[in-house]
Amino acid sequence: QGFGYNIPSKMLESQYFTGGDGSVQAIAPDFKAAANWKFNLGTQKSLTDDLVVGADAIFSKEQDPYIMKDLRMVSNGTAPDGRPIYKNCVTSLTNPAVCAPRGGTSNWDLLLTNSDESAKSIILSTFADWQIIEGLKLKAGYAYQDVEETHPMTSTTPNSNYDRYVTSDPANPTPSTSNYETPQRFTLNLSYKVNLVGDYATRFNLLGQRVEGRGYSYTFTGDPGFGDALGASRNRNLLYIPKVNDDKVVYATPAIKDAFDAFIAANGLEGYRGQIAPRNGFNSSWWTRVDLKVTQELPAFNAEHDAEIYLSIMNIGNMLNSDWGVKEQVGFPYVQSVARATINAQGQYVFNQFTAPRAQTIEDRTSVWNAAVGIEYRF
C-alpha cells in the first residue's frame, strides 16, 4: 500500500490502456521437464593373454522433448508437395475473433512447450586392445551413431531456437536426424614404451581418427509461400526434389531445370525425387586427424614424486602438409539453400532461381596444428 505500490488509476481506464503488440515469449502452463531414457548393453572378452575385444550398445528415447511454437501461425492450406501452409496473424485488439494479418512485423509470440513425439537413438561401438610385444600396444575402435532429435534447441534465446530449426512444418516439429550425430568414427591408438635413458621410461603415443562429417539439409532460399515469416531469413524450409517430369513443378527457364537436374544427379538426390528432402539427410566430408605425444620421465626430488617432460603435437598431419588434417563442414545451422521458388495460382512450385551449393567451410580450430612443450611434476 501507499505511493509507488498501487497501479495508477488511469492505467485501468480503457481509453488510456489499449494493450500492445510486442513480442511474447512464454512457457506453456503444462510444461514438463524433459527426460531421456537410456539402456546400455556391453561385453568384452579376452581372446588371448594379449588381445581383448569388446562391444557396446546404447539405446535411448526422449520423453517430453522441448519444442518452440509460434502461436501466430494459423493453418491456411497445403503446398504442392503436401506440407502445410500457414498464415501469420495477430489478434485484433478491437475484435478478438478476427485474425489480422501480421504483415512485415518481426514480433514474436513464442511458446516453449513439450512434444508428444519421442526421438530414438542407437549408438554401437566395438574395440580391440592388443599387446603386440612388450612395450608396444595397439588399440582400435569403431563407433556408429543413428541419433534423432525432436528439436535441437541450439541457442540461448527463444527466437533463434525457433527460427534455426530446419523443417517442412515449423508448427509441428517431428523426430529427425540430430544436428549432433557423428555417423561413423574410426580410432587407432599406437603406443610404445622403452627405457632410453637409464631406468626412466620414454613413451611414444600416436592417436589417429577418421570421422564422417555431421549432417546438413538442402532447403529453399527464403519462403516460397509457406507462411514462414519468421524463419524465412534462415532458409530453413526443406527442399522439394522434383520428379524428372513433375506436374507439381514448373521452371522459369529450361536452363534452371537443366541445372537443377544436374545438381540432383551430382549430390545423391535421385532417390528423393517426388519427395521433400530429409532434415540432416546428407553429410559433410570425412576428415582425418593424427596427434602425437612423446614423454620422457625425469628424476624427481623425492622417491614418491614423479616428473616428466613432454612434447605434444596436435594434428601432426597438418604440420607436415597444410592440405592434411583439414576439417570441412557445412556451417551452422547446417543448411544448403539452393532454389528460390514461389507457388502459382495452379498450385505448382515455380522454380525461379537455382544456386549451386556453397563450398564447405574449414573449421579453423580443428584444422590447424599446434604443439606444446612442458614439464609435469606430480607430488
N, C-alpha and C positions, 0 to 999 in steps of 0.2 A: 504494500500500500504506500501511497504517497507519491511525490513528484519523481518521475523517472521510471516508475513501475507500472503505471496504468497505460493502456492503449489510448492514444489521443482520440477524442470523440469524433473528430472529423473523418478519421480513417474508417469509422464504422458506417458512414453515410454513403449510400450507393453512388451519389453524384460525384463523390471525391475518390472513391475506390472502385476501379473498374477491372482490376486484375491485370495480368500481363501475359506476355508470350515469350518469356525467357526459357532458357534450356533447363530441363529437368533430368536429374539422374537419380533414380530411385531403386530401392530394394523391395522385392516382392514380399507381401505380408507373410506368405507361407514359405519363405526362403529357408533352405536346409543346408547344413554343412555337407559338402560332398565327401564321399568315401571311395576307396579303391581296394577291392578285394584281390588278394594275391595268393596264388598257390604255387608252391615250388617242389620240384622233384629232382633229386640229384643222385649220382652214383659215381664211384671211382673204383678202379681195380689195379692191382699190381700184376702186370703180365710176367715180369721177371724181377730180379732184385734191382735192376737198373732202369726199369720202364714202368711208369704209372700213367694210366689213361682215365679219363672221366668225361661225364656229360651232365648237363643241367637243363632243365626246362622250367620256365616261369610263365604261368598263365595269370592274366589279370582282367578285371572287369570293373568299369566305372559304376558308381551308384550316385544318382542325383548330380550329374556334372553341371557346372556353371555355364550359362549362356547369356548373351546380351540380346535384347529385343527392342526394336523401335516401335513405340506404341502409336506412332502417327501413320504407320503403314496399314493400308486397308486394301483388301483383295479387289482386283479390278480387271480380271480376265486371265487369258492364258496365252503364252508366247507360242511361236510356231513349233518349237521343239517340246512343248508340253509343260515347261516351267511356269510358275505363276507370275502374273504381272500385278503390280501394286500401284495405288495412288497414294500420295503423301498429303496429309491434310492436318489441319488444326481444328479444334472445336470452336465454333463460333461463339464469341462472348455474348452476343445478343440472342442467339438461338442455338442452344447446346445440341439440338437434334441434327443440325446441319454440319456437314463436314466441309470446311472452307479450304480451298487449295492452299498449299503451303508456299507455292511459288519458289523463289530462289533463296528463301531464308536458310540459314545454316544452324538454326536452333535444333536442340535435341530433346526428345522425350524417351530416354533410355531406361530400361528396366533390367536389373540384374536378377535372374531367376534360375530355376533348375529345369533340366530337360528330363523327359521320360525315357529318352534314348540312352542306351548304355554301350559305350565303345568297348571293344575287346582287344586284347593284345596277347601275343605269344613271343617269347624270346627263347631261342635254343642256342646252346653253346657246347663245345667239346674241346678237350685239351689233351696233350701228351707231354709228359715230363721224362726226359731221357738223359741218364748219366752215361755219356758216351765212353769216356775214360776218366780216370781220376783227375779232377780239376776242370774237366770240360763237360758242360751241361747244355742241353738244348731243350727249350720249351716252345711248343707250338700250340696255337689256339685258333678257333673259328667261332664266330657268333653271327646268328641270323635273327633279324627282328621283323615282325609283322605287327606294327603298332598303330592303333586307331586312336582318335580323339573326337569328341563331340564338338569342342571349341578349344582353340589353342590358348586363349587368354594370355596373349603375348605381352600385353602392355600394362602400364600402371594407371591409366585413365580410362573411363568407360567409353569415351568416343573412339579412341584408337583401338580398343579391344573390339568394338563393334565393326568399324569400317575396314579393318585389316584382315577380316575373316573372309577367305575366298570361298565362294558358294554359288549355287544356282538358285537358292531360295533363302535370302537373308532373314526372313521371318521364322524359319524353321530349320535351324542347324541340325544336321544328322551326322552320325559317325563316318569318318573317312580317314585316310592315311594321315598320320600325325606329322606336324612340322618337325618334330624332334626325332623321327625314326632314322636310324642308321641301318639300312637294309642288310649289309654284309660287312664284316670286318675280319681280316686275317692278321694274326700277330705271330711274330717269331722272335725269340729271345735266345741269344747265344752268349754264354758266359764262360770265362776261363780264369782259373786261379793258379798262380805259380809264385814261388818264392824266388825273386830275382835279386833281392838284397838281403842276404843273411836269412834270418827266420821271419822276416817281415813280408807279408803277402802282397802281391801285386794282382789286381783284378781288372779284367777287361770285360766290359758288358756292352753288347750290341743289341739294340731293340729296333725291330722293323715292323711296320704295319701297312697294310693295303686296305683301303676303305672305300666303299661305294658312297657316292655323294647323296646328300639329302634330297627329298622330293621337291618338286615345284609343279605349277599348274599353268596351262595355257588358257588365256582369258580374252574376252573382248576388250577393246580400248574404250573406256567410258561406259556409258549405259545405252544400249541400243533402244531402250524403251520399256525397261522392266520396272520403272518407278523407283529405282535405287538412288535417290537424290543424294544421300549422304555417303554412299560407298563408291559412287561413280569415279571420283577423282583417284581412287586407289586401284582402278582397273581390276576389280575383284570378281567380276561376273564370268563364270566358267564358259569356255568357248563351245559352241555347237560345231561339230565336224560334219559338213555336208556329205551326202552320198555323191557318187560320180554324176548322176543325173537326178537332182533333188528338186521336187516341186515346192519344197518349203523355202528355197533359196533362189534369189536372182543376183547377178553380179553387175556392177555398174559398167564394167568393160570386160571384154574377153581376156585382156592381159591380167586382170585381177584374178579371174578364175584359173588361168594357167599358173600364176604364181602361187595361188593357194593350193592347187593340186600338187605342185612340186614340193611345197612345204609339208603337206600331209605325207607324201611318199618318203621324204628325207628324214622325218622325225618320228617314225614308227606309229603313225596315227591311222593307218589304213583300217585297222581293226576297230576303230571307233567311229567309222563313217555312219551317219544317221543317228548319232548319239551325242550327248553332252560329255565332253572330255572330263575324266575324273579329277578330283582335287588331289594334288600332290601325286599324280599318277606317273610322273616322269622324274628322272633323277639326274642330278649334276654329275660331273665327271668323277671317275675313280681317281684317287690320289695315293701316293706312296711317300712314306717318311721313314728315315732311319736316324736313330740317335746313338751316340757313343759316349761311354763314360769309362774313364781309367782312374783307378785309385791306387795309392801306394801307402801302405802302413808305415808309420814313423815311430821312433822311440818316444815314450811318454815319461812324465816326471814321476809317475807312480805306477806300480805293477797293476793296480786296479783301474788305471785310466787307459784310454785308447786315443791314438792320434793318427791322422792320415791327411795326405794332400791329394787333391783330385783335379781332374780336367774333365769337363762336361761339354760336349758339343751337340746341340740340338739341331736336327735336320742337317746332318753332315753331307747328305747328297747335294743340297743346295749350295753348300760351301765349295764343293768340287765342281759343280756345274750349275749355273743360275737357272737353267731350264728344268732341273730336277727338284723334286720335293715341293712343287708348287701346287697349291690347292685352289682350284677354280670352282665357283659356285654361282648359281642364280641367286641374286641378292634378296634380302628380306623386303617385302613379305612373300617372297618365293613365287613370283608370277612372271610370265612372259606374255605380254599383251600383243597380239598380232593382227587383229582385224577390227576395223571400225565399221559398224553396221547400224541400220535402222529397221523398223518394221513398217511395211507399207499397208495400204488400205485393204489389200487382198490377204493380209495375214501372213506375209512372207518376209523372211530376212532379206534385206538388200545390203550386200557386202560392198561398201563404197571404197574401202581402202585396205590394202594389205601391207603390213610392216614386218620385215624379216625379224626373227628373234634376235635379241641383243646378245652379244658375246658374254659369256660368263665372266664374272669379276674375280680378281685374285684376292684371296683372303690374306692380307698383308702379314698379320701377326703370326699366322700359322705357316706361311710360306717361306719366310726368311730364316736364315740360320743364325745362331748365336752361340757363343762359347763363354764358359766361366771357369776360372781357376780359383781354388780356395783351399783353406786348411780347416779341418774339423777336429775339435778336441772334445772328448766325452769324459766326464768325471762324475 
